Amino acid sequence: MDKFEHINVKRIDKNIFKLIDDRWMLITAGTKEKFNMMTASWGAFGILWNKPVAIIFIRHNRYTFEFVEKNEIFTLSFFPKRYKEVLKFCGTKSGKNYNKVEETGLNPLFYDSDGIYFKEANLVFVCKKLFSSDIKDNLPPEIINKHYTDKIFHRMFIGEIKNCYKKNED
Ligand SMILES: Cc1cc2nc3c(=O)[nH]c(=O)nc-3n(C[C@H](O)[C@H](O)[C@H](O)COP(=O)(O)O)c2cc1C
């Protein structure tokens, strides 16, 4: 397994739309003692307040929600294709009922200022929370009818990308 290389986000040469929508990512937050991760395929990357940012959308009923709420740092980990089943697991089972690290065999790496991400990842974003807000008001009726008949809304978390690491394997 390659070592992570620290890169400037402007040097990412992958199509970020494909990565998010097709490959998915793990959102991870917490402390060495207690953390959780979940799969996400909704997200956005861009520039805001002159900073590189990542925006994630987490429903209130996810266990991961409380970890992202409570901690300053969250990470986004993308993986080589062969980890699809791991991502499916982390996207269908809750950390409330499963120890996802034990179940998936992923190896978490713990850093004081970089949060928690995974040895098996091939692209990682370390994000520091800047802002969060529920996406609830002024939603078009067709979006409410399609996604929120249960009234469990998403909270948007905007994080400044503090560090980005990549490996060459695909
Ligand atoms: C492909 C895929 C993408 C997902 N994307 C999101 C997302 O962007 N936001 C979200 O709140 N849940 C998303 N989920 C659902 C959570 O990953 C799922 O509910 C997970 O079990 C939550 O785990 P937790 O309770 O341990 O946090 C997605 C699930 C899958 C399979």
The ligand as an SDF file (V2000), in Angstrom:
LIG
                    3D

 31 33  0  0  0  0  0  0  0  0999 V2000
  -24.2940    5.1710   -1.4830 C   0  0  0  0  0  0  0  0  0  0  0  0
  -24.8310    5.7910   -0.2320 C   0  0  0  0  0  0  0  0  0  0  0  0
  -24.7830    7.1550   -0.0720 C   0  0  0  0  0  0  0  0  0  0  0  0
  -25.2860    7.7800    1.0890 C   0  0  0  0  0  0  0  0  0  0  0  0
  -25.1940    9.1380    1.2140 N   0  0  0  0  0  0  0  0  0  0  0  0
  -25.6630    9.7400    2.3340 C   0  0  0  0  0  0  0  0  0  0  0  0
  -25.5380   11.1530    2.5040 C   0  0  0  0  0  0  0  0  0  0  0  0
  -24.9490   11.8710    1.6900 O   0  0  0  0  0  0  0  0  0  0  0  0
  -26.0730   11.6970    3.6280 N   0  0  0  0  0  0  0  0  0  0  0  0
  -26.7070   10.9410    4.5850 C   0  0  0  0  0  0  0  0  0  0  0  0
  -27.1920   11.4950    5.5860 O   0  0  0  0  0  0  0  0  0  0  0  0
  -26.8010    9.5970    4.4510 N   0  0  0  0  0  0  0  0  0  0  0  0
  -26.2790    8.9760    3.3670 C   0  0  0  0  0  0  0  0  0  0  0  0
  -26.3360    7.6140    3.2470 N   0  0  0  0  0  0  0  0  0  0  0  0
  -26.9410    6.8180    4.3190 C   0  0  0  0  0  0  0  0  0  0  0  0
  -25.9720    6.5270    5.4890 C   0  0  0  0  0  0  0  0  0  0  0  0
  -24.6800    6.1700    5.0150 O   0  0  0  0  0  0  0  0  0  0  0  0
  -26.5430    5.3660    6.3160 C   0  0  0  0  0  0  0  0  0  0  0  0
  -27.7810    5.7450    6.8590 O   0  0  0  0  0  0  0  0  0  0  0  0
  -25.5880    4.8610    7.3640 C   0  0  0  0  0  0  0  0  0  0  0  0
  -26.0440    3.6050    7.8020 O   0  0  0  0  0  0  0  0  0  0  0  0
  -25.4850    5.8120    8.5530 C   0  0  0  0  0  0  0  0  0  0  0  0
  -24.6000    5.2470    9.4750 O   0  0  0  0  0  0  0  0  0  0  0  0
  -24.4770    5.7560   10.9750 P   0  0  0  0  0  0  0  0  0  0  0  0
  -25.8560    5.6200   11.6020 O   0  0  0  0  0  0  0  0  0  0  0  0
  -23.4600    4.8350   11.5810 O   0  0  0  0  0  0  0  0  0  0  0  0
  -24.0250    7.1610   10.9140 O   0  0  0  0  0  0  0  0  0  0  0  0
  -25.8530    6.9880    2.1040 C   0  0  0  0  0  0  0  0  0  0  0  0
  -25.8870    5.5870    1.9460 C   0  0  0  0  0  0  0  0  0  0  0  0
  -25.3800    4.9920    0.8150 C   0  0  0  0  0  0  0  0  0  0  0  0
  -25.4120    3.4990    0.6670 C   0  0  0  0  0  0  0  0  0  0  0  0
  1  2  1  0
  2  3  1  0
  2 30  2  0
  3  4  2  0
  4  5  1  0
  4 28  1  0
  5  6  2  0
  6  7  1  0
  6 13  1  0
  7  8  2  0
  7  9  1  0
  9 10  1  0
 10 11  2  0
 10 12  1  0
 12 13  2  0
 13 14  1  0
 14 15  1  0
 14 28  1  0
 15 16  1  0
 16 17  1  0
 16 18  1  0
 18 19  1  0
 18 20  1  0
 20 21  1  0
 20 22  1  0
 22 23  1  0
 23 24  1  0
 24 25  2  0
 24 26  1  0
 24 27  1  0
 28 29  2  0
 29 30  1  0
 30 31  1  0
M  END
$$$$
